Amino acid sequence: MTPAPPAAAEETPAEAGDTFAEHGAGPAKDAKGTARETAREDRQDREPQEDREPQEERETRRAGTDRQATEPAATEPAATEPAATEQAANTGTQPGSAPTPAPTARRTPESHDLHDLHPDRPHAHSTPALGDAPAPAKGRRPPRPPESRGGLLMGRPFGVPVYVAPSWFLVAALITWVFGGQLDRVLPELGAARYLVALFFAVAFYASVLVHELAHTVAALRFKLPVRRIQLQFFGGVSEIEKEAETPGREFVLAFVGPLLSLALAGLFHLAMQTVEPGTVPGVLLAGLMVSNLIVAVFNLLPGLPLDGGRMLRAVVWKITGKPMTGTVAAAWVGRALAVSVLIGLPLLTQSGALGSQAEDSVGMDTVLDALLAAILAAIIWTGAGNSLRMARLREHLPELRARKLTRRAVPVETNTPLSEALRRANDAGARALVVVDAHGEPLSLVREAAIVGVPEHRRPWVAVSDLAQDLTEGMRVSAELAGEDLLDTLRATPATEYLVVEETGEIYGVLSAADVERAFVKAMARPS
């Protein structure tokens, strides 16, 4: 299992980032006095000292102070906009609004944001091309901010977008070059036209990969699991399924349908070969498609994550033990053993001639290319297995994130309330957040904690809370009953630093800080499973 991130300092939301406690309630001295009286007293206290300063120096200081008061947002950290991480590997990865796995450059387990937190694509089923393992997938569950689509949109079968990643064109060119060289030996009369035939083979092969991925997609939709997209990329295809199957039986079916359909395609191409003359262009194409689909099916059935066979093994162990985490651990470690086997065994098999080539030909550049291919495959399988473990641990700890538990107590204040008076009320009430309300008590905006820090204490009597507040949007109102994935989905839909938490009746419960969610997540992930 991947090492747990270092434990965060044991601080509760009430201990971390306490702006109200650190900066005090400002110059207000009389709890029952008005903000106007407080401001007057503060001004009188400072006037003697100001009079002793040179006029030019005093105005310079005031100008700088005014600039700080009018630019508090400059110190406010922007809400995190997700990058991609694997985010997850083929299991979801995929870090400020709140803690970021993912499925996307990829972050380490110690680095989280709100998108890393979410177990995107716990079942991003992949189809390696010609024995290649899948590349890590990226993505997030809708609704979400605008993001990279992942390539060229080819269509929406069953309502799921299919993208061709730019890396596909590279592998298509590679397949065209390699298969074209083979055609030169089998059908030398084709001449330069052999590369057109080879390009057709590359497109037809990836059409078979798409069919493999559509099998996963249709099964997921049948089980009412959302599918974000299908992506064809360098190492095959990825179906980004955004939720985990509810039972081990469904998990097994979801994983098995892809290799099963690839086997069916191999059988169909074999039958079609019987209707054409061998040694012709159709015969060579059908033979190539039969062999390639057979390789895809067999390779994906190997029992190690992140391959389909690994998910089938996970489902079996899950069924026997009743614990999905145990199944993930078993399948992930088998996947790592498989990665080592590929790294060592593939070059040895190729050099020995066991894969169809003559042993004496498997030297020089061919040996180097075989070793490079084995290293790439092994690295992808090893990384995918590790990400599967990390995402399983994330899903295990997600229920610990509860909005009601993490919410800060808030004090409602009207729009024109001076900041110093608002802070005094918050400190008197033991609250750590301010909600700006109208005359009827309806919430209008949230006072940003980072903006408060940017206002010097002696300026707070003259700064209204509304000047430091962020208007509430519909996405910034969250239910106090939200927890786990539902909470993260809601926060990710509207990235912000603070959210208004309300009861089911609409009553204000408090304010949820994205930083508090991140701290809670890091501490939960640091605890052993």
C-alpha positions as semicolon CSV with decimal commas, in nm:
position;residue;x (nm);y (nm);z (nm)
1;M;0,000;0,000;0,000
2;T;0,128;0,350;-0,074
3;P;0,275;0,532;0,228
4;A;0,033;0,760;0,405
5;P;0,102;1,134;0,385
6;P;0,266;1,286;0,693
7;A;0,021;1,363;0,969
8;A;-0,096;1,721;0,982
9;A;-0,077;1,923;1,302
10;E;-0,358;1,833;1,532
11;E;-0,564;2,144;1,497
12;T;-0,935;2,183;1,479
13;P;-1,112;2,434;1,259
14;A;-1,140;2,654;1,565
15;E;-0,763;2,655;1,612
16;A;-0,635;2,704;1,260
17;G;-0,634;3,038;1,082
18;D;-0,829;3,213;1,359
19;T;-0,840;3,562;1,217
20;F;-1,089;3,680;1,474
21;A;-0,884;3,568;1,773
22;E;-0,551;3,683;1,631
23;H;-0,656;4,028;1,520
24;G;-0,907;4,107;1,791
25;A;-1,220;4,310;1,770
26;G;-1,050;4,634;1,678
27;P;-1,065;4,958;1,877
28;A;-1,422;4,907;1,997
29;K;-1,421;4,943;2,379
30;D;-1,784;4,982;2,476
31;A;-1,984;4,668;2,394
32;K;-2,306;4,868;2,397
33;G;-2,174;5,178;2,222
34;T;-2,242;5,252;1,860
35;A;-1,984;5,214;1,585
36;R;-1,981;5,595;1,546
37;E;-1,883;5,650;1,910
38;T;-1,615;5,385;1,887
39;A;-1,466;5,544;1,577
40;R;-1,463;5,889;1,740
41;E;-1,280;5,760;2,048
42;D;-1,023;5,581;1,834
43;R;-0,962;5,896;1,628
44;Q;-0,913;6,106;1,939
45;D;-0,662;5,856;2,078
46;R;-0,446;5,879;1,765
47;E;-0,467;6,253;1,690
48;P;-0,196;6,371;1,934
49;Q;0,057;6,136;1,783
50;E;-0,040;6,231;1,428
51;D;0,002;6,601;1,507
52;R;0,365;6,542;1,599
53;E;0,440;6,392;1,258
54;P;0,547;6,606;0,964
55;Q;0,253;6,675;0,736
56;E;0,416;6,510;0,435
57;E;0,506;6,196;0,628
58;R;0,156;6,170;0,776
59;E;-0,009;6,194;0,436
60;T;0,227;5,937;0,294
61;R;0,142;5,697;0,575
62;R;-0,230;5,757;0,529
63;A;-0,205;5,700;0,155
64;G;-0,035;5,368;0,208
65;T;-0,293;5,269;0,470
66;D;-0,581;5,358;0,241
67;R;-0,427;5,149;-0,030
68;Q;-0,414;4,850;0,203
69;A;-0,776;4,898;0,302
70;T;-0,899;4,923;-0,053
71;E;-0,698;4,625;-0,179
72;P;-0,765;4,351;0,074
73;A;-0,846;4,099;-0,196
74;A;-0,486;4,105;-0,310
75;T;-0,396;3,891;-0,011
76;E;-0,681;3,650;-0,062
77;P;-0,574;3,313;-0,196
78;A;-0,768;3,226;-0,506
79;A;-0,994;2,925;-0,500
80;T;-0,814;2,633;-0,649
81;E;-0,895;2,559;-1,009
82;P;-0,821;2,192;-1,066
83;A;-0,536;2,077;-1,274
84;A;-0,558;1,705;-1,348
85;T;-0,410;1,404;-1,181
86;E;-0,482;1,146;-1,221
87;Q;-0,591;1,209;-1,112
88;A;-0,640;0,956;-1,074
89;A;-0,486;0,676;-1,257
90;N;-0,723;0,429;-1,404
91;T;-0,899;0,429;-1,071
92;G;-0,973;0,790;-1,029
93;T;-0,716;1,058;-0,927
94;Q;-0,683;1,227;-1,033
95;P;-0,493;1,924;-0,394
96;G;-0,753;2,658;-0,290
97;S;-1,105;2,568;-0,267
98;A;-1,056;2,253;-0,067
99;P;-0,824;1,952;-0,050
100;T;-0,659;1,770;-0,487
101;P;-0,646;1,377;-0,591
102;A;-0,715;1,318;-0,919
103;P;-0,825;1,126;-1,173
104;T;-0,451;1,479;-1,353
105;A;0,105;1,703;-1,368
106;R;0,005;1,451;-1,112
107;R;0,015;1,536;-0,742
108;T;0,171;1,321;-0,479
109;P;-0,039;1,179;-0,194
110;E;0,085;1,466;0,024
111;S;-0,063;1,729;-0,207
112;H;-0,440;1,759;-0,220
113;D;-0,698;1,995;-0,354
114;L;-1,070;1,963;-0,391
115;H;-1,033;1,769;-0,717
116;D;-0,773;1,536;-0,577
117;L;-1,003;1,462;-0,290
118;H;-1,273;1,334;-0,515
119;P;-1,244;0,969;-0,624
120;D;-1,306;1,055;-0,986
121;R;-1,333;0,755;-1,207
122;P;-1,289;0,484;-0,948
123;H;-1,337;0,260;-1,251
124;A;-1,163;0,425;-1,542
125;H;-1,149;0,104;-1,746
126;S;-0,867;0,109;-1,996
127;T;-0,788;-0,082;-2,311
128;P;-0,414;-0,104;-2,377
129;A;-0,329;-0,100;-2,746
130;L;-0,152;-0,412;-2,857
131;G;-0,063;-0,512;-2,504
132;D;0,008;-0,159;-2,383
133;A;-0,128;-0,066;-2,044
134;P;-0,359;0,232;-2,010
135;A;-0,241;0,579;-1,938
136;P;-0,373;0,759;-1,633
137;A;-0,702;0,931;-1,688
138;K;-0,805;1,277;-1,583
139;G;-1,136;1,432;-1,512
140;R;-1,394;1,553;-1,272
141;R;-1,755;1,489;-1,209
142;P;-2,005;1,743;-1,344
143;P;-2,115;2,001;-1,268
144;R;-1,774;2,157;-1,285
145;P;-1,591;2,466;-1,406
146;P;-1,481;2,477;-1,770
147;E;-1,190;2,244;-1,829
148;S;-0,988;2,077;-2,099
149;R;-1,203;1,838;-2,299
150;G;-0,917;1,594;-2,353
151;G;-0,878;1,612;-2,731
152;L;-1,084;1,612;-3,048
153;L;-1,454;1,534;-2,996
154;M;-1,558;1,251;-3,225
155;G;-1,916;1,195;-3,114
156;R;-2,148;1,112;-2,824
157;P;-2,260;0,748;-2,841
158;F;-2,512;0,677;-2,563
159;G;-2,473;1,042;-2,462
160;V;-2,109;0,994;-2,359
161;P;-1,851;1,216;-2,536
162;V;-1,569;1,035;-2,714
163;Y;-1,240;1,223;-2,748
164;V;-0,926;1,144;-2,943
165;A;-0,622;1,270;-2,751
166;P;-0,338;1,436;-2,946
167;S;-0,112;1,146;-2,843
168;W;-0,328;0,914;-3,055
169;F;-0,194;1,069;-3,373
170;L;0,157;0,981;-3,260
171;V;0,074;0,615;-3,201
172;A;-0,128;0,604;-3,526
173;A;0,182;0,723;-3,713
174;L;0,392;0,462;-3,530
175;I;0,150;0,181;-3,615
176;T;0,138;0,299;-3,977
177;W;0,517;0,291;-4,000
178;V;0,558;-0,050;-3,832
179;F;0,268;-0,221;-4,010
180;G;0,370;-0,063;-4,339
181;G;0,713;-0,224;-4,303
182;Q;0,549;-0,561;-4,246
183;L;0,330;-0,516;-4,553
184;D;0,640;-0,450;-4,761
185;R;0,754;-0,805;-4,687
186;V;0,410;-0,967;-4,729
187;L;0,272;-0,760;-5,018
188;P;0,573;-0,595;-5,189
189;E;0,365;-0,513;-5,495
190;L;0,177;-0,244;-5,300
191;G;0,471;-0,007;-5,305
192;A;0,407;0,325;-5,128
193;A;0,035;0,241;-5,109
194;R;0,119;0,005;-4,824
195;Y;0,127;0,302;-4,587
196;L;-0,232;0,389;-4,676
197;V;-0,330;0,030;-4,596
198;A;-0,132;0,051;-4,271
199;L;-0,308;0,377;-4,176
200;F;-0,643;0,211;-4,239
201;F;-0,534;-0,071;-4,006
202;A;-0,442;0,181;-3,733
203;V;-0,784;0,347;-3,756
204;A;-0,966;0,013;-3,765
205;F;-0,773;-0,115;-3,465
206;Y;-0,861;0,191;-3,257
207;A;-1,222;0,152;-3,367
208;S;-1,200;-0,191;-3,203
209;V;-1,058;-0,029;-2,890
210;L;-1,352;0,212;-2,891
211;V;-1,593;-0,084;-2,906
212;H;-1,412;-0,233;-2,605
213;E;-1,459;0,092;-2,411
214;L;-1,823;0,123;-2,519
215;A;-1,883;-0,217;-2,361
216;H;-1,765;-0,076;-2,026
217;T;-1,974;0,236;-2,081
218;V;-2,296;0,054;-2,164
219;A;-2,254;-0,172;-1,860
220;A;-2,191;0,132;-1,637
221;L;-2,499;0,312;-1,767
222;R;-2,700;-0,005;-1,718
223;F;-2,595;0,001;-1,350
224;K;-2,679;0,376;-1,333
225;L;-2,315;0,478;-1,292
226;P;-2,227;0,813;-1,455
227;V;-1,965;0,806;-1,732
228;R;-1,779;1,127;-1,784
229;R;-1,616;1,048;-2,118
230;I;-1,426;0,797;-2,332
231;Q;-1,079;0,894;-2,444
232;L;-0,863;0,726;-2,707
233;Q;-0,499;0,797;-2,634
234;F;-0,145;0,673;-2,684
235;F;-0,177;0,350;-2,487
236;G;-0,532;0,258;-2,584
237;G;-0,861;0,382;-2,442
238;V;-1,007;0,491;-2,110
239;S;-1,370;0,488;-1,997
240;E;-1,397;0,737;-1,713
241;I;-1,669;0,598;-1,485
242;E;-1,726;0,833;-1,195
243;K;-1,868;0,606;-0,928
244;E;-1,779;0,270;-0,783
245;A;-2,003;-0,029;-0,844
246;E;-2,223;-0,100;-0,544
247;T;-2,168;-0,476;-0,537
248;P;-1,879;-0,709;-0,625
249;G;-2,099;-0,879;-0,884
250;R;-2,152;-0,555;-1,072
251;E;-1,783;-0,473;-1,040
252;F;-1,694;-0,808;-1,201
253;V;-1,941;-0,761;-1,488
254;L;-1,828;-0,404;-1,544
255;A;-1,466;-0,516;-1,581
256;F;-1,529;-0,836;-1,779
257;V;-1,746;-0,698;-2,060
258;G;-1,453;-0,514;-2,223
259;P;-1,219;-0,811;-2,272
260;L;-1,520;-1,026;-2,360
261;L;-1,613;-0,797;-2,647
262;S;-1,251;-0,785;-2,767
263;L;-1,251;-1,166;-2,776
264;A;-1,577;-1,155;-2,971
265;L;-1,425;-0,912;-3,222
266;A;-1,123;-1,139;-3,263
267;G;-1,361;-1,426;-3,337
268;L;-1,555;-1,221;-3,591
269;F;-1,237;-1,118;-3,773
270;H;-1,127;-1,482;-3,778
271;L;-1,456;-1,584;-3,938
272;A;-1,426;-1,304;-4,191
273;M;-1,079;-1,430;-4,285
274;Q;-1,239;-1,750;-4,411
275;T;-1,425;-1,559;-4,681
276;V;-1,122;-1,392;-4,842
277;E;-0,805;-1,511;-5,011
278;P;-0,498;-1,526;-4,786
279;G;-0,207;-1,309;-4,895
280;T;-0,440;-1,033;-5,016
281;V;-0,491;-0,688;-4,863
282;P;-0,826;-0,785;-4,701
283;G;-0,676;-1,108;-4,571
284;V;-0,374;-0,933;-4,415
285;L;-0,593;-0,661;-4,259
286;L;-0,836;-0,910;-4,108
287;A;-0,551;-1,121;-3,974
288;G;-0,390;-0,816;-3,814
289;L;-0,716;-0,705;-3,653
290;M;-0,783;-1,056;-3,523
291;V;-0,440;-1,081;-3,360
292;S;-0,447;-0,729;-3,215
293;N;-0,790;-0,773;-3,057
294;L;-0,681;-1,107;-2,915
295;I;-0,376;-0,941;-2,757
296;V;-0,591;-0,663;-2,612
297;A;-0,832;-0,915;-2,458
298;V;-0,563;-1,140;-2,312
299;F;-0,353;-0,856;-2,175
300;N;-0,653;-0,690;-2,011
301;L;-0,749;-1,018;-1,845
302;L;-0,419;-1,032;-1,653
303;P;-0,519;-1,025;-1,283
304;G;-0,364;-0,702;-1,163
305;L;-0,478;-0,343;-1,125
306;P;-0,524;-0,120;-1,317
307;L;-0,617;-0,376;-1,586
308;D;-0,966;-0,518;-1,624
309;G;-0,845;-0,851;-1,490
310;G;-0,729;-0,672;-1,177
311;R;-1,078;-0,535;-1,124
312;M;-1,219;-0,882;-1,169
313;L;-0,974;-1,011;-0,904
314;R;-1,074;-0,723;-0,677
315;A;-1,441;-0,817;-0,718
316;V;-1,368;-1,180;-0,628
317;V;-1,172;-1,088;-0,313
318;W;-1,437;-0,831;-0,224
319;K;-1,704;-1,100;-0,252
320;I;-1,508;-1,346;-0,037
321;T;-1,405;-1,103;0,238
322;G;-1,693;-0,858;0,220
323;K;-1,437;-0,574;0,216
324;P;-1,374;-0,377;-0,104
325;M;-1,054;-0,233;0,043
326;T;-0,911;-0,581;0,090
327;G;-0,988;-0,659;-0,273
328;T;-0,816;-0,342;-0,385
329;V;-0,502;-0,417;-0,182
330;A;-0,479;-0,772;-0,319
331;A;-0,535;-0,670;-0,683
332;A;-0,297;-0,374;-0,656
333;W;-0,009;-0,583;-0,523
334;V;-0,068;-0,843;-0,792
335;G;-0,056;-0,554;-1,038
336;R;0,281;-0,445;-0,902
337;A;0,411;-0,800;-0,933
338;L;0,281;-0,800;-1,290
339;A;0,469;-0,476;-1,360
340;V;0,796;-0,633;-1,246
341;S;0,724;-0,941;-1,457
342;V;0,665;-0,727;-1,767
343;L;0,983;-0,528;-1,704
344;I;1,198;-0,840;-1,684
345;G;1,004;-1,096;-1,882
346;L;0,903;-0,912;-2,199
347;P;1,259;-0,843;-2,322
348;L;1,362;-1,199;-2,234
349;L;1,068;-1,350;-2,422
350;T;1,134;-1,135;-2,726
351;Q;1,505;-1,213;-2,729
352;S;1,442;-1,586;-2,693
353;G;1,210;-1,587;-2,992
354;A;0,913;-1,703;-2,786
355;L;0,696;-1,424;-2,929
356;G;0,744;-1,528;-3,288
357;S;1,072;-1,363;-3,388
358;Q;1,400;-1,542;-3,442
359;A;1,631;-1,529;-3,143
360;E;1,928;-1,429;-3,355
361;D;1,736;-1,129;-3,491
362;S;1,647;-0,997;-3,148
363;V;1,962;-0,796;-3,096
364;G;2,079;-0,440;-3,133
365;M;1,817;-0,170;-3,175
366;D;1,530;-0,417;-3,151
367;T;1,648;-0,524;-2,807
368;V;1,668;-0,162;-2,691
369;L;1,317;-0,089;-2,820
370;D;1,179;-0,400;-2,651
371;A;1,338;-0,299;-2,321
372;L;1,202;0,056;-2,355
373;L;0,851;-0,071;-2,427
374;A;0,870;-0,306;-2,129
375;A;0,985;-0,023;-1,903
376;I;0,700;0,203;-2,014
377;L;0,440;-0,070;-1,965
378;A;0,581;-0,166;-1,625
379;A;0,587;0,195;-1,507
380;I;0,226;0,253;-1,611
381;I;0,102;-0,067;-1,447
382;W;0,297;0,002;-1,126
383;T;0,174;0,361;-1,108
384;G;-0,184;0,259;-1,180
385;A;-0,174;-0,002;-0,904
386;G;-0,038;0,252;-0,657
387;N;-0,302;0,506;-0,750
388;S;-0,569;0,242;-0,703
389;L;-0,450;0,194;-0,346
390;R;-0,442;0,567;-0,280
391;M;-0,788;0,625;-0,420
392;A;-0,929;0,332;-0,224
393;R;-0,794;0,486;0,095
394;L;-0,941;0,821;-0,005
395;R;-1,286;0,670;-0,057
396;E;-1,257;0,495;0,277
397;H;-1,200;0,824;0,459
398;L;-1,443;1,042;0,262
399;P;-1,738;0,981;0,500
400;E;-1,536;1,153;0,774
401;L;-1,579;1,485;0,593
402;R;-1,910;1,622;0,724
403;A;-2,024;1,977;0,668
404;R;-2,193;2,006;1,007
405;K;-1,877;1,900;1,190
406;L;-1,645;2,132;0,996
407;T;-1,865;2,443;0,991
408;R;-1,756;2,755;1,179
409;R;-2,005;2,942;1,393
410;A;-2,107;3,268;1,224
411;V;-2,251;3,602;1,335
412;P;-2,496;3,787;1,108
413;V;-2,416;4,155;1,054
414;E;-2,583;4,420;0,842
415;T;-2,424;4,571;0,534
416;N;-2,295;4,897;0,683
417;T;-2,159;4,748;1,005
418;P;-1,797;4,860;1,063
419;L;-1,549;4,576;1,056
420;S;-1,429;4,651;1,409
421;E;-1,782;4,624;1,546
422;A;-1,848;4,305;1,351
423;L;-1,532;4,146;1,489
424;R;-1,624;4,251;1,841
425;R;-1,963;4,082;1,808
426;A;-1,800;3,769;1,666
427;N;-1,553;3,747;1,953
428;D;-1,826;3,805;2,213
429;A;-2,031;3,523;2,057
430;G;-1,735;3,287;2,015
431;A;-1,788;3,289;1,638
432;R;-1,526;3,276;1,367
433;A;-1,717;3,389;1,060
434;L;-1,930;3,684;0,947
435;V;-2,242;3,666;0,730
436;V;-2,373;3,991;0,582
437;V;-2,754;4,002;0,595
438;D;-3,022;4,249;0,489
439;A;-3,272;4,421;0,716
440;H;-3,486;4,105;0,717
441;G;-3,200;3,875;0,816
442;E;-3,160;3,721;0,470
443;P;-2,795;3,635;0,393
444;L;-2,641;3,843;0,116
445;S;-2,268;3,772;0,125
446;L;-1,980;3,627;0,325
447;V;-1,696;3,833;0,469
448;R;-1,375;3,686;0,336
449;E;-1,129;3,590;0,606
450;A;-0,830;3,670;0,386
451;A;-0,972;4,017;0,321
452;I;-0,999;4,085;0,696
453;V;-0,630;4,008;0,736
454;G;-0,550;4,272;0,475
455;V;-0,714;4,553;0,674
456;P;-0,490;4,711;0,943
457;E;-0,652;4,716;1,285
458;H;-0,663;5,097;1,310
459;R;-0,857;5,118;0,980
460;R;-1,129;4,871;1,076
461;P;-1,373;5,123;1,228
462;W;-1,397;5,294;0,886
463;V;-1,429;4,983;0,670
464;A;-1,778;4,837;0,622
465;V;-1,809;4,460;0,619
466;S;-1,980;4,477;0,281
467;D;-1,654;4,608;0,129
468;L;-1,483;4,282;0,221
469;A;-1,765;4,040;0,137
470;Q;-1,820;3,804;-0,151
471;D;-2,174;3,791;-0,285
472;L;-2,348;3,461;-0,230
473;T;-2,429;3,255;-0,535
474;E;-2,658;2,956;-0,537
475;G;-2,360;2,721;-0,539
476;M;-2,217;2,880;-0,226
477;R;-2,511;2,767;-0,013
478;V;-2,458;2,413;0,110
479;S;-2,667;2,192;0,334
480;A;-2,542;2,112;0,682
481;E;-2,630;1,748;0,615
482;L;-2,380;1,701;0,330
483;A;-2,090;1,463;0,381
484;G;-1,827;1,270;0,186
485;E;-1,855;1,266;-0,193
486;D;-2,177;1,470;-0,192
487;L;-2,003;1,747;0,002
488;L;-1,704;1,750;-0,230
489;D;-1,924;1,748;-0,540
490;T;-2,108;2,054;-0,411
491;L;-1,790;2,244;-0,326
492;R;-1,622;2,154;-0,653
493;A;-1,918;2,283;-0,851
494;T;-1,853;2,637;-0,721
495;P;-1,490;2,691;-0,617
496;A;-1,466;2,944;-0,333
497;T;-1,283;2,998;-0,005
498;E;-1,596;3,009;0,214
499;Y;-1,948;2,868;0,184
500;L;-2,269;2,945;0,370
501;V;-2,400;2,637;0,551
502;V;-2,777;2,626;0,605
503;E;-3,023;2,393;0,771
504;E;-3,296;2,223;0,572
505;T;-3,530;2,499;0,689
506;G;-3,303;2,762;0,534
507;E;-3,177;2,886;0,870
508;I;-2,811;2,991;0,880
509;Y;-2,598;2,725;1,047
510;G;-2,254;2,878;0,989
511;V;-1,972;2,917;0,739
512;L;-1,762;2,636;0,593
513;S;-1,404;2,722;0,502
514;A;-1,238;2,529;0,221
515;A;-0,916;2,539;0,422
516;D;-1,088;2,358;0,710
517;V;-1,204;2,084;0,471
518;E;-0,849;2,044;0,345
519;R;-0,704;2,017;0,695
520;A;-0,965;1,759;0,794
521;F;-0,893;1,557;0,481
522;V;-0,516;1,558;0,530
523;K;-0,553;1,440;0,890
524;A;-0,794;1,168;0,786
525;M;-0,561;1,046;0,511
526;A;-0,268;1,042;0,755
527;R;-0,443;0,790;0,976
528;P;-0,386;0,425;0,881
529;S;-0,672;0,246;0,709
